[in-house]
Amino acid sequence: MIPLIKPYITQEVKDKVCAVLDSGYLTEGPVTQEFEQCVRDYIGCKHAIAVTSCTTGLELALRALGVGPGDEIIVPDYTYPATADVVSIVGATVVIVDIIRDTMLIDYAALEKAVTPRTKAIIPVSLFGNPLDYDRLKKIAAQHNLKIIEDAACALGASYQGAKVGNFADITVFSLHPRKFITTGEGGIIATNDSALAEWMGSYKHFGMGIAPDRLATQFERIGTNYKLSNVLAAIGFVQMRHINKLLNQRIKLSGAYCELLMGNAEIIIPQTTHNGIHSRQSFCVYVKDRDLIIKKMREAGVETQIGTYCLHKQKAFLRNDRCRIVGEMPESKYAFENCLTLPLFDELTEENQKYITANLLNQLKSN
């Protein structure tokens, strides 16, 4: 079976993890701080805060901005449910709008129409690593006095107009789940250039702990919780970050090869990258008809494929929910949900693998 993704786990990674285990210092500490510094240096942001997941990172971001009951937060319909879950978790109302089919990103016009006096922030998603149109987003946010929390779960390494994703939103949150090419097993990392927000989030994830020169005199300044990322998990991400340019370039190269192999087939549509953006290619997705049947047949042929992500408006969690408002019929999101196919993409994928995968896909399309 050619897997959908294969984590980058080398002997260097194993050695770093074993060094942490040998040290006996397993909770969050110096290795987590090294990892955070690697991310700061790479993105070029002022603050990077490691957390237990992208989901808890998004929750932290909402809490740091004071979002709660009575507030509305706008999110795209085509995304993993966690994007909207966090809004309900903090007691606010999630407002769901459609996407643009070509890019799979939030429909900016629909977003603006959904703004009400209760709207406090928007959570756009740089889906699969495709950067957002930040110029347009910032214009909308400025006109309506909104904060931007970017769900950049898949977008570490993506850029827009020469700057890395992580520098455009008020708060950006990345995932470090094993589906991501930089992973810590489970985990997430928050990027921001706002020092006050960074201090608040750093405190909240450490039980509300304040900064004290004498550890014996630690003060707990607010109610908080434990969203710390352990040294053990951070060790994996630290080593991978040292190789991020190599890994990113390989993903872009492999994606280019897919485009060449599939180009010219009228039954396959390759979604577009945002103008002036560089896609991190966390996932390589195409639109095809009879997607579910193709997934079944390709798996039988030894190729693991998968859907893209989910339509929130089709999930029971968001239907008949008092803290959820669905705006419109979601035709574009529905199309993406029913037709998006994700192909294998990982560092060790070979030219022969790609030829086999694409030949199998094309054969399935012919037979259907």
Residue pairs with C-beta under 8 A, 6 or more apart in sequence:
1 299
1 302
1 303
1 304
2 302
2 303
2 304
2 344
2 349
2 353
2 356
2 357
3 304
3 344
3 346
4 179
4 304
4 305
4 306
4 342
4 344
4 345
4 346
5 178
5 179
5 181
5 344
5 345
5 346
6 346
6 347
6 348
7 178
7 183
7 346
8 181
8 183
8 240
8 243
8 247
8 346
8 347
9 236
10 239
12 239
13 235
13 236
13 239
13 240
16 31
16 235
16 236
16 238
16 239
17 232
17 235
17 236
19 235
20 26
20 31
20 231
20 232
20 235
21 232
23 231
25 31
25 231
26 230
26 231
26 232
27 228
27 230
27 231
28 50
28 228
28 229
28 230
28 231
28 234
29 231
30 231
31 231
31 234
31 235
31 238
32 50
32 228
32 229
32 230
32 231
32 234
34 234
34 238
35 50
35 184
35 229
35 234
35 235
35 237
35 238
35 241
36 48
36 49
36 50
36 189
37 48
38 237
38 238
38 241
38 242
39 48
39 156
39 189
39 191
39 241
40 46
40 47
40 48
40 191
42 164
42 241
42 244
43 164
43 165
43 166
43 167
43 191
44 163
44 164
44 166
44 167
45 164
45 166
45 167
45 172
45 191
45 192
45 193
46 192
46 193
46 194
46 195
46 198
47 190
47 191
47 192
47 193
47 194
47 195
47 198
48 189
48 190
48 191
49 57
49 60
49 189
49 190
49 192
49 198
49 201
49 202
49 205
50 187
50 188
50 189
50 228
50 229
50 234
50 237
51 57
51 60
51 187
51 188
51 189
51 190
51 205
51 227
51 228
51 229
52 186
52 187
52 188
52 227
52 228
52 229
53 175
53 176
53 177
53 186
53 187
53 188
54 82
54 151
54 153
54 173
54 174
54 175
54 176
54 177
54 188
55 82
55 85
55 86
55 188
56 188
56 205
56 227
57 173
57 174
57 188
57 189
57 190
57 227
58 82
58 83
58 86
58 123
58 149
58 151
58 173
59 86
59 89
59 90
60 190
60 201
60 204
60 205
60 227
61 149
61 171
61 173
61 190
61 197
61 201
62 73
62 86
62 87
62 90
62 92
62 121
62 149
63 90
63 204
64 171
64 197
64 200
64 201
64 204
65 120
65 121
65 147
65 149
65 170
65 171
65 197
67 73
67 87
67 90
67 92
67 120
67 121
68 90
68 91
68 92
69 91
69 92
70 92
70 118
71 92
71 93
71 118
71 119
71 120
71 121
72 92
72 93
72 94
72 95
72 116
72 118
72 119
72 120
72 325
73 87
73 92
73 93
73 94
73 95
73 119
73 120
73 121
73 122
73 123
74 95
74 96
74 97
74 111
74 114
74 115
74 119
74 121
74 122
74 123
75 83
75 84
75 87
75 94
75 95
75 96
75 97
75 106
75 122
75 123
75 124
75 125
75 151
75 312
76 83
76 96
76 97
76 98
76 99
76 105
76 106
76 107
76 124
76 125
76 127
76 333
77 96
77 97
77 98
77 99
77 311
77 312
77 313
77 326
77 330
77 333
78 99
78 104
78 127
78 308
78 309
78 310
78 311
78 312
78 332
78 333
78 336
78 337
79 125
79 127
79 151
79 309
79 310
79 312
80 153
80 309
80 310
81 310
81 312
81 315
81 317
81 318
82 151
82 153
83 123
83 125
83 151
83 312
84 94
84 96
84 312
84 318
84 324
85 317
87 93
87 94
87 123
87 323
88 94
88 321
88 323
88 324
91 323
92 120
92 323
93 118
93 323
93 324
93 325
94 318
94 323
94 324
94 325
95 114
95 119
95 324
95 325
95 327
96 312
96 313
96 318
96 324
96 325
96 326
96 327
96 330
97 106
97 107
97 110
97 111
97 113
97 114
97 327
97 328
98 107
98 110
98 327
98 328
98 329
98 330
98 331
98 332
98 333
99 105
99 106
99 107
99 332
99 333
99 336
100 106
100 107
100 108
100 332
101 271
101 332
101 335
101 336
102 271
102 272
103 130
103 271
103 272
103 273
103 274
104 127
104 128
104 130
104 271
104 285
104 308
104 336
104 340
105 124
105 125
105 126
105 127
105 130
105 132
105 133
105 274
106 122
106 124
106 125
106 132
107 332
108 133
108 136
108 137
108 140
110 327
110 328
111 122
111 124
111 140
112 140
112 144
113 327
114 327
115 140
115 144
115 146
119 144
119 146
120 146
120 147
121 146
121 147
121 148
121 149
122 137
122 140
122 141
122 146
122 147
122 148
122 149
123 149
123 150
123 151
124 132
124 137
124 148
124 150
124 151
124 169
125 150
125 151
125 152
125 153
126 132
126 150
126 151
126 152
126 154
126 155
126 158
126 165
127 154
127 309
128 154
128 279
128 281
128 282
128 283
128 285
128 308
129 154
129 155
129 157
129 158
129 279
129 280
129 281
129 282
129 283
130 155
130 158
130 271
130 273
130 274
130 277
130 279
131 155
131 158
131 159
131 160
131 165
131 273
131 274
131 277
131 278
131 279
132 150
132 160
132 168
132 274
133 274
133 275
134 160
134 168
134 169
137 148
137 168
137 169
138 148
138 168
140 146
141 147
141 148
147 170
147 171
148 168
148 169
148 170
148 171
149 169
149 170
149 171
149 172
149 173
150 165
150 168
150 169
150 171
150 172
150 173
151 173
152 158
152 165
152 166
152 169
152 172
152 173
152 174
153 173
153 174
153 175
153 177
153 180
153 188
154 175
154 180
154 280
154 282
154 283
155 165
155 174
155 280
155 282
156 165
156 166
156 174
156 180
156 181
156 182
156 189
156 244
156 280
156 282
157 164
157 165
157 181
157 182
157 244
157 248
157 280
158 164
158 165
158 277
158 278
158 279
158 280
159 165
159 277
159 278
160 168
160 274
160 276
160 277
160 278
161 276
161 277
165 172
165 280
166 172
166 174
166 191
167 191
167 193
170 192
170 194
170 197
171 190
171 191
171 192
171 194
171 197
171 201
172 190
172 191
172 192
173 188
173 189
173 190
173 191
174 180
174 188
174 189
174 190
174 191
175 187
175 188
176 182
176 183
176 184
176 185
176 186
176 187
176 188
176 189
176 233
176 237
177 183
177 186
177 187
178 185
179 282
179 283
180 282
181 240
181 247
181 248
181 251
181 282
181 346
181 347
182 237
182 240
182 241
182 244
182 247
183 236
183 237
183 240
184 229
184 233
184 234
184 236
184 237
185 233
185 236
186 233
187 229
187 233
187 234
187 237
190 198
190 201
192 198
192 201
199 211
200 222
203 209
203 210
203 211
203 221
203 222
203 224
204 222
204 224
204 225
204 227
205 224
205 225
205 226
205 227
205 228
206 224
206 226
206 228
207 220
207 224
207 225
207 226
208 220
208 221
208 222
208 223
208 224
209 218
209 219
209 220
209 221
209 224
210 218
210 219
210 220
210 221
212 218
212 219
240 247
247 347
248 280
248 281
250 347
251 280
251 281
251 282
251 345
251 347
252 278
252 279
252 281
254 281
254 284
254 345
254 349
254 354
255 279
255 281
255 284
255 345
257 351
257 354
258 284
258 343
258 345
258 354
258 358
259 270
261 354
261 355
261 358
262 268
262 270
262 286
262 358
262 361
262 362
265 362
265 365
267 288
267 289
267 365
268 286
268 287
268 288
268 361
268 365
269 286
269 287
269 288
270 286
270 287
271 285
271 286
271 287
273 279
281 345
283 308
283 342
283 345
284 342
284 343
284 345
285 308
285 340
285 341
285 342
285 343
286 340
286 341
286 343
287 335
287 336
287 339
287 340
287 341
288 294
288 339
288 341
288 361
288 365
289 339
289 365
289 368
290 368
291 307
291 338
291 339
291 340
291 341
292 307
293 364
293 368
294 305
294 341
294 361
294 364
294 365
294 368
295 305
295 306
295 307
295 341
297 364
298 304
298 305
298 357
298 360
298 361
298 364
299 305
301 360
303 344
303 356
303 357
303 360
304 344
305 341
305 342
305 343
305 344
306 341
306 342
307 337
307 340
307 341
307 342
308 336
308 337
308 340
308 341
308 342
309 337
309 340
310 337
311 330
311 333
311 334
311 336
311 337
312 318
312 326
312 333
313 319
313 326
313 330
313 333
314 334
314 337
318 324
318 326
341 361
343 357
343 361
344 353
344 357
